[in-house]
Amino acid sequence: MSAIGLCGVAACAPGLDAAPTADLVLHHAHVYTLTWPEPSTDGTPSPQAPYDSASGWHHDATAVAVREGRIVYVGTDSGALALAGPDTRVIDLEGHVLLPGLVDAHTHVAELGESLDRVNLTGVATEAEAVAIIAERAARTPKGEWILGYGWDEGAWANRYPDKRLLSARVPDHPVVLRSLHGFASWANARALAQAGITRDTPVPSGGEIRTDATGEPTGLVLNRAVPLLDNAVPRPTPAQRDSQVVRALRVMNASGYTGVHEAGVAPDVMDSFERLAERDALPLRVYAMLSARDSALMRRWISRGPFTSANGLLTVRAVKAYYDGALGSRGAQLLADYADRPGHRGVSGGTYGFDQRLVADAMTAGFQVGIHAIGDAGNRATLDFIDSVTRAAPTARGLRHRVEHAQVLSPADLARFATLGVTASVQPPHAVEDKGWAETRLGSERIAGAYAWRALRQAGAALVFSSDLPGSDWSPFYGLHSAITRQDTSGAPPGGWYPAQRLTPEEAVRGYTVWSADAGFDEREAGTIALGRRADLTVLDVDPFRAEPRALLRGGVVLTVSRGRVVFERGASAPR
C-alpha cells in the first residue's frame, strides 16, 4: 500500500531535519479516503476506486496523522508513526473503519436539545398509551408547570387524530403540548389551549387548521401553519438555557459520529446562541446554519449583513430554509392531483403556507443558498419553477447550490430539472422506511413510483445529500445508511426492500453523509474526503459500511469522533477530550 503522505515534510529528502511531530496519530485502521472519482449514476464504482468485482471493497490506507487541526499524512502505519513525538496522542484503532467526518445535512439540533428534557412519544402506538406516559410525568411535576412532549406520528395517526378530552381528564393541572414526529401537528390539553388563548373565535392562520368538534370548540389538535399558535405559548428558554441545550445536542451528535450539521430553519434566539458559542470556541462541531425564512426581521438583517463564517470556521451562515408546502403524513403536501385517500384535497402551499417569494428571492440575490422544503409533486414543481425564475432574472443567484429539502414526491417530468437547474435534492433515507406503511395510501399506486425516488434522481443527474431531519427521525448514521442501502425498516421488512429499484449502493450511502454533504455546504475544499491539508474531521466506526452485510449496520457503533483534530467523542471515555 503506497503512502499518500507528504514525503518532503516527513524528512525523506536529504539534508532536512525531522518533520514537526503530529498532534494526533490514528493507526491500525481501515481507512476509506473517498478521494477516488464518483460512481456512475447506476452506482457502479469508478475504475479508480479501491474495489474489484471479485473481492469487493478494500480500504486504501491504514493511518492518518494530524497537526494543528489539519491532516498532514495519510498512508501506512509506519509512515504515520514516524511523525509521532513525546507529546503526540497515538491511538491504535484495532482495525476499525476510519471515514471522513460524517455530516447530517438537515437537522433541528435546537429542537433536539429541547427534546432531551421532553417526553419522548416516538413509537407510541395509541392515544391512550401516550396519555398514560404524560400522566406519569405529571405525577412528578409541580402543578402549573408546562409538560412538553414530541414524537407521536402524524402520518400513522392521521385517520385517528387525538383530541383534548382524555388528555385533559388525566392531566388537568398542567398545560400540555405534544408536538408530532415531524412537527406538522400539535396536540394540547384544555389548560394549554386556554393559556395559548385558542378558542372557537381564534382566527385560523392561512395554511393551517384548528380542528373543532361538532359544537365548534377546538379539539386540542392543530395542523400545519396553526402549530405556532401552541408553540408561541410555551415559555422560551433563557440565553443560558438555550446555549446549554444547543451544546448538549451537539455533544449527542458527536457521540453519534457527526462532525457537522446543517441546521435547517434557525430562529433568532438559536442564531444568537450559535454566534455566542462560536465566539467562545464552544461549538464541538461545524454548524452550517440555514436561516428561517419565516422570520422576515431576521432575514432582512442577514440580507443586509451578507453571508458569514466565524473566525474559527465552525459557524457558517450562508443559507436560508423556506417552506413551500406541508407534510405528506398530515396531508399538507401539495399534490398535482387529489389525495388518493381524500378526494377533493390537494394540500397547502405557497403564500398560504408562509412562503414569501420576494423575501426568499432577495436572499438569493444577496448570495444566500436557499433550501426550500417541498414534499408533494406540485410543491416540488412550483419550487423548481421559483428557483428557475429567480436565477434567470438574477445571474448572481446562480451557482449557489440551491436545495430542495425532502424532494419527497416527484413527477417523472421534473426529475431531470434538478440537474438542469443545478439544484441538490436533500433527502432523508429514514423517511422512506418510516412512511412506507401509509405513503401509498396517500398517493396511490401510480404516484408512489415517483416518491422517495433516490435512484431515479441519481440517474437523472441530480446531486443528492443525506440527512435525518432529527429529532423527527432517528439520527443514527447506521440507521440512515441501512435505510438508504436496503429500503427496509429495522425489522427487515419488506423482504427485498420497499420499491427496491430506488436503493443506493454502500458507496453512495457513505458519500451522502460525507462527500456530498461537504459539497452541499460549500465545504468541499475542507472536508468530505481524507486528504492532505483537509480539516481533520474524522469518524471511526466498528462496522464497515462498504463490506458489511446490511443488517450488521444496525448493530454498529461509533468508536471515535474527531473534529478539527480534537477528539470530541471516544467510546468508553467519561467526557470529550
N, C-alpha and C positions, 0 to 999 in steps of 0.2 A: 504494500500500500504506500503510495507516494505521499509525502508531506505537502500540505497546502500552506505551510507557514512562510514567514519572511526569512529566508535563509540569510540574507545580508544582515538582518538585525539580530540573528541568532548566533553571531560570532563564527560564521563559517567562511568568512573572507580573510585572507592573510593580513596580519598586522592589526586586526581590530581587537579591542578588549571585549570581554564577555558582555553580552547584551544585558540591559537592565532586567532585573528579575520581575516575574509576574506577580500580581496580587493574588490571583486565583488560578489553580490548575485543576481541571477536571479530566480524569483519565480512566482507562479500562472501561470505555463506553462504546456503545453502538451509535455512532453519530451519523445522522442524516442531515447533510448540509442544505439540501434543496437548491443548490446552485446550478443544477442542470436545467436544460430548457423545459418548457411547459409540455405536458402531454397533449396529444391530439384531442379534438373535441369529442371523440368517441371514447376517450380515456386511455388510449394506447400510450405507454410511456415513450419518451424520447429515446432515440438510439444512444444518446449520451448519458442516459440515466443509469444508475447502478442496479440494473435489472436485466435478467435474461429469462427467456421463456422456459428454460429447463429447471433452473433453481429458484426463480423468483427474485425478490428484492434482497439486497445486501447493503449494509452501511458503507459509507465512503470515507470515514475517518474514525479514529478511536479516542482522540483527545483534543481539548481546547485549552488555550491559555489566555488569560485576561489581565490587562493592565489599565488602570485609571478608567475603568468602565468600558473599555474597548477590547475587541477580540484582536489579539496580536499573533496568534498561532492556531492553526487547525491542521491536524495530521495525525502522526503516530504518538504513542505513549512516550517513547524515548525523546522525541523532539520537544514535546510539551514539558516533560520533567526536567529537561536541560535548562529550562527557564525558571525553575523553582529556586528560591533562596531561603534563608533562615526565617523570613517573615511571610513567606508565601503560604497561603492556605491550599493544601493539596487534598483533593477528595477522590478516593477510589470509588467509582460508580458501579463497580461489581457487575459489569456487563449490561447495565440498564441503558435505556434508549434516550439519547440526547437530541432534542429538536430545537429549531428556532423558537423563541418565546411565543406562546400561544396568545392570541388576541380575540376577545369576544367583541364582535363588531356591531352589536346593538344591545345595549344594556340599560337598566334603570337602577344603578347601584344606590342612588339615594333612597329609592323605594326599598331596595334590599336591606339597607341599613335600618330603615324604619321597621321593616317586616321582622327583623330579628327579635324585636320586642313585641310583635303582634301575634295573634292566634293564627296558626297555620291550618287552613282548611283544605289544603291540596289533597286530592284523592278522596275526600269525604263524599259519600255516595248519596246521602239524603238530607233533606231539611232537618228532620228530627235529630239525626246524628250531629249535624252542625250546631244546632241549638243546645244540645246536651254539652258539647265541648265549651260553648260560650258560657253556659250557666255554671260550669265548673270553674272557669276563670273568674266569673263574677263573685263566687262564694269567697274568694280570697283577695278581692279588690275592694278598697273603700268605696262606699256608696257615693254616687255622683261623679266618679272618675270615668273617663271615656274608656271603652273597651273596643279595640280595633282589631280586625282580622282581615284575612285575604285568602284567596286560592280556590273558592268554590267555582266550579266550571260552568261559565255562562253558555258554553256550547252544548255540553251534555245535559244541562238542566233547562234548556230553552223551552221545552214543551211543558215544564212543570216548575216555573219560577216560584221562589219562595215569597212570602209576604211577612208583614209585621206581627201577625196575630200570635203565633206560638212564641216567637222571639220576645215579644213584649210581655207575654204572660209569665214566661220563665225568667226573664231578666228585666224587671220593671224599674229598677233603681239606678241603672247606669245607661247613659247614651251609648248605643252600639252601632257601629258602621262596619260592614263587611264587604270589602272590595272583591270583585270576581277575579278569576285567574289571570285574564289579560287586561283588566281594568276598564272594560266597556259596559259594566253593570255594577251597581252597588245596592246593598240591601241593609235596611236600617230598622230599628225598633221605634216604638212610638215616641220615646223620650228623645232620641236623636232627631227624629222628624221635627219635634217641637223646638229643639234648640237650633235647628237649621232654618226654622221658620217656613217649613214646607207644609202648605195647607191645600185645600181644594181650590183656593183662589191664586195659588202661585203660578205665574206665567211659565209656560213650558219653553225652555230655551230652543232656539232654532237648531234642528238636527238632533234633538233629544226627545226623551219620552219619560213622563212621570206616570207610572201605572196607577190606575184608580179602580175602586170597586164599583159595584152596581149603584151605590149612592153618591159616587163622585169623590169619595175620600181617598187620599193617597194610600196605596197598599204597603208602602215601605220599599218598593223596588223602583230604581231609576236606571235609565239606559242611555248609552252614548253621550251626547253633549249635556245631558242632565246630571251626569255623575258629579261634576264640580259643585252642584248645589249642596251635596253632602260633604265632599272633600273640604270645601271652604269653611265649613262649620267646625271642623276639627282643629283644636289649638295647634299652632305652628311651633316647631322646636326653636329654642333659643340658638343663637350662632354657635355657642359652645356645644350644645346638644347636636346640632347639625354636623359640625366638624367631627364629633365623636362617631356619629352614625356613618358618615362617609368613610372615615378611616377604617372602622370596623368592617364595613362591607368590602373595602378594597383588600383588607387582610384575608377575608374569606376567599376573594378571587385569587390572591397569591397562593393560598393553600390548595386551590383548585388548579394550579398550574399556569395561571394567566399572568402575563407581563404587561398587558394593556387592555383598555376597554374603550369602546366608542359609546359615550353616554348620550342617549337619544332623548332630546326634548328637555334641556336643562332649564329649570326655573330660576328666577333671580336669586333666591336665597341659597340655592345649591351652587350657582355660579360664583357667588361671593365666597362660599366655603372652599370651592376648588382653588380660587385665587389666593385665599389666605393660606391654605395648606401648601400650595406650590411655593409661595414666598418663604415659608418656613422649611422648605425641602422635606415636607412631611407626607407627600404622596408616595406610596410604596410601589406604584407602577405608573405607566404613561396613561393619561386621560386625554382622549380626543373628544372634546365637548361639542355637542350639537345643540345650539340654542333653540329654545322653544318658540316657534313662530306664532304660537297662540298668545304670546305676551308682546304686544306691539311696542310698549315703552322700552322693554329690554332690547327688542330688535332694533329700534331706532337708535338707541345708544351705541350698539355694536356696529351698526351700519356706518355711523359717524366715526367710530374708533377704528374699524377695519380688523382684519384677521390678526391674531396674536399668538405668540409662543413664549412661554415663560423662559427666564434666563437659564434654568436648569433643563429645559426641554421636556419637562414632564407634563406640562399642560399646553395643549394647543386648542385654540378656538378659531375655526375657520369653516364651520359647517352649521347648518340650520335644519331642524327637524320640523316638518309641517305634516298636516293630516288632511288627506283628500276624502277618505270615506271611513266607515266604521268597520266592525269585525264581522266575519262570516258567521261565527257561532251565535251572536246576538241578532243576526240578520240585518246588520248595519252596513255591510259591504255593498257597494253599488254594482249591480249586475246589468248586463245588456238586455236580459230578458227576466221575467218574473222568477222569484224563488220557486224551486220545484215543490217545496212544502208550504208555500204561502202565496197562492195566486193573487196577482194584483199588487204585489210588493216587490220593490227593486232596491231597497236600501236607502241610505242617506249619504250625501256627498257635497263637495264643493263649498260654496259660500254658506249653505245651510249647515255645514259641518265645521265652520270656523276656518275655512281655507281662504286666506286673504291674498289674492293673486298679486296685487300691487306691492304689498309688503315683501312677499317672497321674491318677486322679480327684482325689486330694489336690492335685496340682499345678494342675489345672484350677480347683478351688475356691479356690486361693490366688492366682488371677489370671493363670496362665500359659496362653498359647495352646498347644495340642497339635497336632503334626504326626505322624500315625500312618502308618507305612509299611504299605501294603496293596496287594497285586498281584492276587490271584485274586478271582473274583466272590464266593466265600464269605468271603474275608478282608475285602473291601470292605463286604459286607453286615454282617458282625459288627462292623466298625469303626464304621459309621454307627449301628448299634444301640447300641454302647457310648457314643458321643458323645451320642446322644439320651437314654439313660438317665441319664447324669451331669447333663446340662443340665436335665432335668426335675426331678431331685432337688435340684439346687443352682443356683438362679437366678443366683448370682454367676458361674457358669461360662458363662453365655450371652453372646453378643455378642463373643466373643474371637476370632472369625475362625478357628476351628479348621480344620485342613487334613488332607486325606488325601494323603500323599506317594506319588505314582505313579498311583493310581486307574487301574490299567492294564487290568484286565478287569472289566467291569461287566455285571450282569444288567439288561436294559431296565427292570425294575421298580424299580431303585434309582436311576436317573438323576435323577429329579425330587427325590429326597430330599436331594441336595446343596443345592439351592436352599431347600427347606423348612427344613432344619436350619441354613442359613447356613454351610455347610462349603465351603471352597475346594478344588478339585481341582488339586493341584500336580503338573503333568505335565511330561514331558521329551520334546519333539518328536524328538530324535535316536533315542530308544529305538525308535520305530516303524520307522524305516528300517533300524536295526541288527538288529532282531529279526524282520523280515519273512520271512527265509529259513527260520525254524523255528517261529515262533509258531503258525501254523495247524496244524502237525503236533501241537503240544501240545494245542490246543483243539478242533480240528475245524472244519468249515465253518460250523456254526451259531453257536457261541460267539464266533468271531472277529469277528462283526459288532459285538459289544459291547466290543472291545478297542481301546485307543488311540483312543477314540471322542470326539474333541475337539468336533466339530461337534454331535454328539448331546448332549453336556454343555452346550454353549452354548445349544442350542435348548430344553433343559430348564430354563434359567435359572441354571445353576451358574456361580459365579465360577471363573475359571482363573488360573493363574500358571505361567510357563515357567522352565525351568532345564536344566542339562546333566547333573547328577549326576556331575560330574567327581570324580576323574580317570578314571572308567569310560568316559565318553564324551568326545569332542572338545568343548571348551568354547567354540570359536569362535562368536561371535554370528551370523556369516554362515552357518555350518553349521546352527545352530538355526533361524534364520529360513527358510532353504531347506527344511529338513525340515518345518516347520510349514505352509509355503505349498504345497509340491509333494507331500509324502509320497513322495519319490524319494530314492534314495541319490546319492552324488556322481558316479556314472556315468550318472545319468539314468534308472535302472531303478526300477520298471517304467514303461513308457510311460503317461502319464496319471496316474501315482501309484498307490500301494498303498491300496486302498479309498478312492478319491479323494473320495467323498462326505463324508469326515471332514476334508478340507483346511480350512485357515483362510485368510483374506484377508491381504494385506500389513499392513493397519492392525491387525488383530487380533494378528498375529505381533509387531509392534513393541510394541503395548500389553502383550503378555505379558511383555516384559522391561523395561517402564517403568511405565506407569500401574498395571497390575495387580500388579506386584511391590511397588510402593510401598504399595498397599492391603493386600497380604498381610503386609507387615512393619510396619503401623501407621505408615507414613511419608508418608501421602498429603498432609499439610499442609506437608511439607518438600521433597518430591521427586516424581518421576513426570511432571511437566509443566514447561515452561519458562514461568515466570510471575513477576511481581514479588514480591519477598520470599522466594522459594523458595531453598533451599540451591543454590549454584552447582555442581551435579553435571551434567556435560555430556559428550557423546560425539560425536566428529566422524568420519564415515565417508567414504570416497572412492567409494561407490556408494549410490544412492538406493533403499532397500528399498521405497518406495512406488511407484516408477516403473520400476525396472529389470526387465528380463527375468530370471526367477528364476535361471537358470543363471549370470547375471552376478554374483549374490550370492557365489558360491563363489570368485570372483576378487577379492572386495572386501578392503579393508584399513582399519585404524584409523589415522587421521591425528593425532588429539589426544584425550586424556582429561583432564578437569578434575574434581577432587574438592575440594569446599568452596572453589572459586575458585582452587585451586592446580593448575597444570599438572603432572600426575603422570606423563604419558607424552606424548612428542612424536616422531612418526616422524622418524628421521634424527638425533635427539639422542642423545648418548652416555650421558646419565643423566637421571633425572627432575628436573624443575625445581621 
